[in-house]
């Protein structure tokens, strides 16, 4: 008789999700789904607020990546007041952004993903966690903690707070960087680069030793989207968006502020998380992936020397796009190394200590779009205002949403490849969770709605029969 397996909650991710695995009459996996049931209403309750409040309100969407929301919101409000951000202020925003990338990528790989890789998918759940990593390799665990701490300390020394900062403002930033804080950041960066290179060596060694698993584990074809510089190099703060198809062929390179001309969102009735796709191809043909694997697939090079050498090794793994989901972890480490190298580059720029940090003009335009590469992919904030600058409408396409189709595809393919419905083990189910962890989802950020929220409430009797249903479409 057909049955359903449920994994709830999915562990070692940010936010709440569950997975349902549907077996057929022969106990084979028929279909698996990732359900995101939580809902955040930031788009709606931002209405009626002043535009300049948005960089303070929107970081509360998430405590893991508040910097991404803070900066992209500031970019949207720059456009609302027609401000031109001075170069020193942009350098400081970029530096804050690098702190976010370093702390987020370090936390994910070493604390959330590495227990599966270093201890094994089938390891005892009691030790398959960060505590198990500490016991297995205390020196590595300490370096991982220091890497994340360094990223958080960059954020604090630049903006004054580790989370939910009040620093980026329309037209620039509220405070300059002190020479003391600049010098502290520089004093630590070479050591942190060494730690990250050690992490990359560990990640590469695991990939080389487990190529059969990598090839079998959620390896599928999609399009890819990421931000690029004019010369095709990796960019994370401000650049055009490049979209390639599953063969690596260029589909579009466009100004991200014009995203509505290119991107739409599909809805399924089993998840609150939407499915973005490329309009010209439709859904699901136009689905794409974002975040580190996607970004390294769309760029031609990386501008910093150490990360670029690793990028060449990454690209050598395939003739076209690098597709296996497990290689997100390798790509994530390369981006963290890039962010560390850029941190040093930014701090060595004389303008980083300048006090020319804000354009104070206020010429209300009525609309502003911000776009940035968050650790988890392309992030959009789009605000509309009245003539006084009061927010009338908000649209967010949050980074994790860009990988929603891919996460569901990964869950389904891993379940079909590894689960034996006649002999289900915890390790099999953990592999399904690990498919989601490849994408480092931030589900608190990612759920939103357009229009009225649908709602179904079922009242069931003790044997599970629905006796009454209340529904709002």
C-alpha positions in Angstrom: 0.0 0.0 0.0 1.3 3.5 -0.9 2.6 5.5 2.0 4.3 8.8 2.8 7.5 9.5 4.7 7.8 12.9 6.4 11.0 14.7 7.5 10.1 17.5 9.9 11.9 19.7 10.6 14.7 19.8 8.1 17.8 20.3 10.2 20.9 22.5 9.9 19.2 25.1 7.8 17.9 28.6 8.6 14.2 28.6 8.9 11.6 25.9 8.9 10.8 23.3 6.2 9.6 19.7 5.9 9.9 17.1 3.2 7.3 14.5 2.2 8.4 11.4 0.3 5.6 9.6 -1.4 6.2 5.8 -2.1 4.2 3.8 -4.6 2.7 0.4 -4.0 6.1 -1.3 -4.5 7.7 1.0 -1.9 9.7 2.9 -4.5 9.9 6.7 -4.3 7.3 8.1 -6.6 7.8 11.8 -5.8 9.4 14.0 -3.0 8.6 17.6 -2.1 10.1 20.3 0.0 7.4 22.3 1.8 8.0 25.8 3.1 5.1 26.6 5.4 6.3 29.7 7.2 5.3 33.1 6.0 6.8 36.5 6.5 4.7 39.6 5.6 7.3 42.3 5.3 6.1 43.4 1.9 2.6 44.2 3.3 3.5 45.8 6.6 6.2 48.0 5.1 3.4 49.9 3.4 2.8 53.3 5.0 6.4 53.7 6.3 8.8 56.3 5.1 11.3 55.3 2.4 14.3 56.0 4.7 13.0 53.5 7.3 13.3 50.6 4.9 17.1 49.9 5.5 16.3 49.6 9.2 13.0 47.6 8.8 14.1 45.0 6.2 17.2 43.6 8.0 14.7 42.2 10.6 13.6 39.8 7.9 16.6 37.6 9.0 19.2 37.5 11.7 21.6 35.4 9.5 21.8 37.8 6.5 20.7 41.2 7.7 23.6 42.9 5.9 22.3 41.8 2.5 18.8 43.2 3.2 20.3 46.3 4.7 22.5 47.1 1.7 20.0 46.2 -1.0 17.4 48.3 0.7 19.8 51.2 0.9 20.4 50.8 -2.9 16.7 51.0 -3.5 16.3 54.1 -1.5 19.3 55.7 -3.2 17.2 55.5 -6.4 14.1 56.8 -4.6 15.9 60.1 -3.7 18.0 60.2 -6.9 21.2 60.2 -4.8 24.7 59.4 -6.2 26.6 57.5 -3.5 30.2 58.9 -3.1 33.0 56.5 -3.8 34.2 56.2 -0.2 30.7 55.3 0.9 30.4 52.6 -1.8 33.8 51.2 -0.6 32.5 51.0 2.9 29.3 49.3 1.8 31.3 46.8 -0.2 33.5 46.1 2.9 30.4 45.5 5.0 29.2 43.1 2.3 32.4 41.2 2.4 32.1 40.7 6.2 28.6 39.2 5.5 30.0 36.8 2.8 32.8 35.6 5.0 30.8 34.9 8.1 27.9 33.3 6.3 29.9 31.1 4.0 32.2 30.0 6.9 29.3 29.2 9.1 27.5 27.2 6.5 30.4 25.0 5.4 32.1 24.4 8.7 29.1 24.3 11.0 26.2 23.1 8.9 27.5 21.1 5.9 30.8 19.7 7.1 29.3 17.2 9.6 27.9 15.3 6.6 31.1 15.5 4.6 33.7 14.9 7.3 31.8 12.6 9.6 29.6 10.8 7.0 26.0 10.9 5.9 25.4 7.7 7.9 27.1 8.8 11.1 25.3 8.7 14.4 23.1 11.9 14.5 24.3 12.4 18.1 27.7 13.3 16.8 26.9 14.4 13.2 26.9 18.0 14.1 29.2 20.9 15.0 30.0 19.2 18.4 31.1 16.1 16.5 33.4 18.3 14.3 34.9 19.8 17.4 35.6 16.4 18.9 37.0 15.0 15.6 39.2 18.0 14.7 39.3 20.7 17.4 42.0 22.7 15.6 39.9 23.0 12.5 36.8 23.8 14.5 38.6 26.6 16.3 39.7 28.1 12.9 36.2 27.8 11.6 34.9 29.7 14.7 37.5 32.4 14.2 36.7 32.8 10.5 33.0 33.4 11.3 34.0 35.7 14.2 36.2 37.7 11.8 33.4 38.3 9.4 31.1 39.4 12.2 33.8 41.6 13.6 34.2 43.3 10.2 30.4 44.0 10.2 30.6 45.4 13.8 33.6 47.6 13.2 32.2 49.0 10.0 28.6 49.5 10.9 28.6 49.5 14.7 26.5 46.4 15.1 26.8 42.7 14.2 23.1 42.4 13.2 20.2 44.8 12.4 22.5 47.8 11.8 21.3 51.4 11.3 24.2 52.4 9.1 23.6 52.5 5.4 21.3 55.4 4.5 19.9 56.8 1.3 22.8 58.4 -0.5 25.6 56.7 1.4 26.4 55.7 5.0 26.0 57.3 8.4 29.5 57.0 9.8 33.1 56.6 8.4 35.5 53.9 9.2 38.1 54.7 11.8 41.8 54.1 11.2 42.0 51.9 14.2 39.2 49.6 12.9 40.7 49.6 9.4 44.1 48.5 10.9 42.5 45.8 13.0 40.8 44.3 9.9 44.0 44.3 8.0 46.0 42.8 10.8 43.9 39.7 10.8 43.2 39.1 7.1 46.3 37.2 6.0 45.7 34.6 8.8 42.1 34.2 7.8 43.1 33.7 4.2 45.3 30.9 5.3 42.4 29.3 7.3 40.1 29.5 4.3 42.8 28.0 2.0 42.9 25.1 4.5 39.2 24.7 4.3 39.4 24.7 0.5 42.0 21.9 0.7 39.7 19.9 2.9 36.7 20.4 0.6 38.7 19.5 -2.6 40.1 16.4 -0.9 36.6 15.3 0.0 35.3 15.9 -3.6 38.3 14.0 -5.1 37.7 11.0 -2.8 33.9 10.9 -3.4 33.4 11.7 -7.0 31.0 8.8 -7.5 28.7 10.3 -4.8 29.1 13.8 -6.2 28.1 12.6 -9.7 25.1 10.7 -8.3 23.9 13.2 -5.7 21.4 15.8 -7.1 23.3 16.3 -10.4 20.9 17.9 -12.9 20.8 20.6 -15.6 19.4 24.1 -15.2 20.0 27.6 -16.2 22.2 29.8 -14.0 22.1 33.5 -13.0 24.8 35.7 -11.3 26.2 39.2 -11.2 29.2 40.1 -13.3 31.6 43.0 -13.8 31.9 44.7 -17.3 34.9 42.4 -18.0 33.0 39.3 -17.0 34.6 38.9 -13.6 32.7 37.8 -10.5 30.8 40.7 -8.8 28.8 40.6 -5.6 27.7 44.2 -4.9 26.9 46.0 -8.1 26.9 44.8 -11.7 24.8 43.5 -14.5 23.1 40.1 -14.2 24.1 37.3 -16.6 21.8 34.5 -17.3 23.0 31.3 -19.2 21.1 28.2 -20.3 21.8 24.7 -19.3 24.5 24.3 -22.0 26.3 27.5 -20.8 25.0 29.6 -23.7 24.3 33.3 -22.9 20.5 34.0 -22.7 20.6 37.6 -21.3 22.9 40.1 -19.7 20.7 42.9 -18.2 20.4 45.7 -15.7 19.0 44.0 -12.6 16.8 47.0 -11.8 14.7 46.0 -14.9 14.1 42.5 -13.5 10.4 42.6 -14.2 11.1 42.5 -17.9 12.9 39.2 -17.5 11.8 37.4 -14.3 8.4 36.0 -13.2 7.4 33.8 -10.3 5.4 30.5 -10.3 3.3 29.3 -7.4 2.5 25.8 -6.2 -0.2 25.0 -3.7 2.1 22.9 -1.5 4.6 25.7 -0.6 4.6 29.4 0.3 8.0 29.8 -1.4 7.7 30.9 -5.0 9.5 29.6 -8.0 11.3 32.4 -10.1 11.9 31.7 -13.8 13.0 33.4 -17.0 9.9 34.8 -18.7 11.0 34.1 -22.3 11.3 30.4 -21.7 8.3 30.0 -19.3 8.0 27.6 -16.4 9.6 25.2 -15.8 11.8 25.4 -18.9 13.0 28.8 -17.7 14.1 27.8 -14.1 17.6 28.7 -13.1 19.9 28.4 -10.1 21.6 31.2 -8.1 24.3 31.5 -5.4 27.9 30.3 -5.4 27.7 27.4 -7.9 25.6 29.5 -10.3 27.8 32.6 -9.9 31.0 30.6 -10.8 29.2 29.1 -13.7 28.3 32.4 -15.3 31.5 34.4 -14.7 34.6 34.3 -16.9 37.1 34.9 -14.1 37.7 36.2 -10.5 39.6 39.4 -10.0 41.7 38.3 -7.0 44.6 36.0 -7.7 44.2 33.2 -5.1 40.5 32.8 -5.7 41.0 32.9 -9.4 43.4 29.9 -9.3 40.8 28.0 -7.4 38.2 29.1 -9.9 40.3 27.5 -12.7 40.3 24.2 -10.8 36.6 24.5 -10.3 35.9 25.1 -14.0 38.1 22.1 -14.9 35.6 19.8 -13.3 33.3 20.0 -16.4 33.4 21.0 -20.0 30.3 23.2 -19.6 28.5 24.3 -16.5 29.5 22.5 -13.2 26.2 20.9 -12.2 26.4 18.6 -9.1 24.7 20.1 -6.1 27.4 19.0 -3.7 29.8 21.3 -5.5 28.0 24.3 -4.1 30.2 23.7 -1.0 33.4 24.0 -3.0 32.1 27.1 -4.8 31.1 28.6 -1.5 34.6 28.3 -0.1 36.1 29.9 -3.3 33.8 32.9 -2.8 34.8 33.2 0.8 38.5 33.3 -0.2 37.6 36.0 -2.8 35.8 38.0 -0.2 38.8 37.8 2.1 41.2 39.0 -0.6 38.8 41.8 -1.5 38.6 42.8 2.2 42.4 43.4 2.1 42.1 45.3 -1.2 39.3 47.5 0.1 41.1 48.3 3.3 44.3 49.3 1.4 42.4 51.8 -0.7 43.1 55.4 0.7 39.4 56.4 0.2 38.2 53.9 2.7 39.0 56.4 5.5 37.4 59.4 3.8 34.6 61.3 5.4 32.9 62.0 2.1 30.3 59.4 2.8 26.9 60.8 1.8 24.9 62.5 -0.9 22.1 64.3 1.0 19.9 65.2 -2.0 16.3 64.3 -1.7 14.5 64.3 -5.1 11.7 61.9 -4.7 11.4 59.8 -7.8 8.6 57.5 -6.6 10.3 54.2 -7.3 13.6 52.4 -6.5 15.0 49.0 -7.2 18.0 47.5 -5.4 19.8 44.4 -6.5 22.7 42.6 -4.8 24.3 39.2 -4.6 23.5 37.9 -1.1 25.4 34.8 0.1 22.4 32.7 -1.1 22.0 34.4 -4.5 20.4 37.4 -6.3 18.3 39.5 -4.0 15.9 42.2 -5.2 14.1 44.9 -3.2 11.6 47.1 -5.2 9.8 50.0 -3.5 7.1 52.4 -4.8 6.3 55.6 -2.9 3.9 58.6 -3.2 5.2 62.1 -3.8 6.1 62.5 -0.1 8.2 59.3 0.0 5.7 57.1 1.8 5.9 53.5 0.8 2.8 52.4 -1.2 4.0 49.0 -2.5 6.9 46.6 -1.9 8.1 43.6 -3.9 10.9 41.3 -2.7 12.4 38.4 -4.6 14.7 36.9 -2.0 17.8 34.9 -2.9 16.7 31.5 -1.6 13.7 31.6 -3.9 15.9 31.5 -6.9 16.9 28.0 -5.9 13.4 26.8 -4.9 12.9 24.6 -8.0 16.5 23.3 -7.7 16.0 22.3 -4.0 12.8 20.4 -4.9 14.5 18.7 -7.8 17.4 17.8 -5.5 15.1 16.4 -2.8 13.3 14.3 -5.4 16.4 13.0 -7.2 18.3 12.1 -4.0 15.2 10.4 -2.5 14.9 8.3 -5.7 18.6 7.5 -5.8 19.2 6.6 -2.2 15.9 5.6 -0.4 14.9 2.0 -0.2 11.2 2.1 0.8 11.4 -1.4 2.2 14.3 -0.6 4.5 14.4 3.1 5.4 17.3 4.2 7.5 18.1 7.5 9.1 21.2 7.9 6.9 19.0 7.7 3.8 16.7 10.5 5.1 19.7 12.6 6.1 20.9 12.5 2.5 17.6 14.1 1.5 18.1 16.8 4.0 21.7 17.2 2.9 20.4 17.9 -0.7 18.7 20.9 0.7 21.7 22.0 2.8 23.8 22.2 -0.5 21.8 25.4 -1.2 22.2 26.9 2.3 18.5 28.1 2.2 17.4 31.0 4.4 13.7 30.3 4.6 12.9 33.1 7.0 14.0 35.5 4.3 12.4 33.9 1.4 8.6 33.5 1.8 6.4 36.3 0.6 3.1 36.8 -1.1 1.5 38.9 -3.8 -2.2 39.8 -3.2 -4.3 38.1 -0.6 -2.8 35.1 1.2 -4.7 31.8 0.5 -5.6 29.7 3.5 -7.1 26.2 4.0 -8.0 24.9 7.5 -9.1 21.3 7.8 -10.8 19.8 10.8 -10.2 16.1 11.1 -11.7 13.4 13.3 -9.5 10.9 15.3 -9.0 8.6 12.3 -7.9 11.4 10.0 -11.1 12.0 7.9 -11.8 15.6 7.0 -15.1 16.6 8.6 -15.1 20.3 7.8 -13.0 22.6 5.6 -12.6 26.4 5.7 -11.0 27.9 2.7 -9.9 31.4 1.5 -8.7 31.6 -2.0 
